[in-house]
Amino acid sequence: MDGRMLARLAAIVFVAIAITASLIEMSRKDEPVSVVAAPDAPLVSDPMRADLRRCQQMGRAALDDEDCLATWQQTRDRFLGRDLRTIEER
C-alpha cells in the first residue's frame, strides 16, 4: 500500500465516522429537563444590608459619606474574619 492510498483510506474512514456521528446525534430525541426551583427561604435580617444598599444607590457620593465608609469597613472585617471586638480595642 502506498502513501496516497493510505491517505485516501484514512479520509474515507474519517468521513464515515463523521457521518455516523452526525446521524446518531440527529436521531436523538431531546427530553425536557425538569427544573426544580429553590424553596423561598426567609431572608435573615441583616442591619448592614440596608446600609450597603443605600451606599450602592448613592453612587460616587458614597465615597465621601462617613456612614458608608464605616459600613464598608465593617463588611471588610466580617469578610476577612477579623474579630470586631479586637479591632475596636486598638
C-alpha angles and dihedrals in degrees: 000000000000127000097260093052091049091050091050091049091050091049092050092049091048093050091047092052092046092051092047092050091048092050092049092049093048092050094054116105116226111230117204114251114232113232119209113205119220114250116256104258119196111252115245110239108248114182092203092055093071091047092050091049090051091050091048091053091049091063117190091354087071089071089072097040114104093206091054092049090051092047092050090049091053091047092052091048092051092047094049092046096242116160107243093209091057092048094049091052092060 
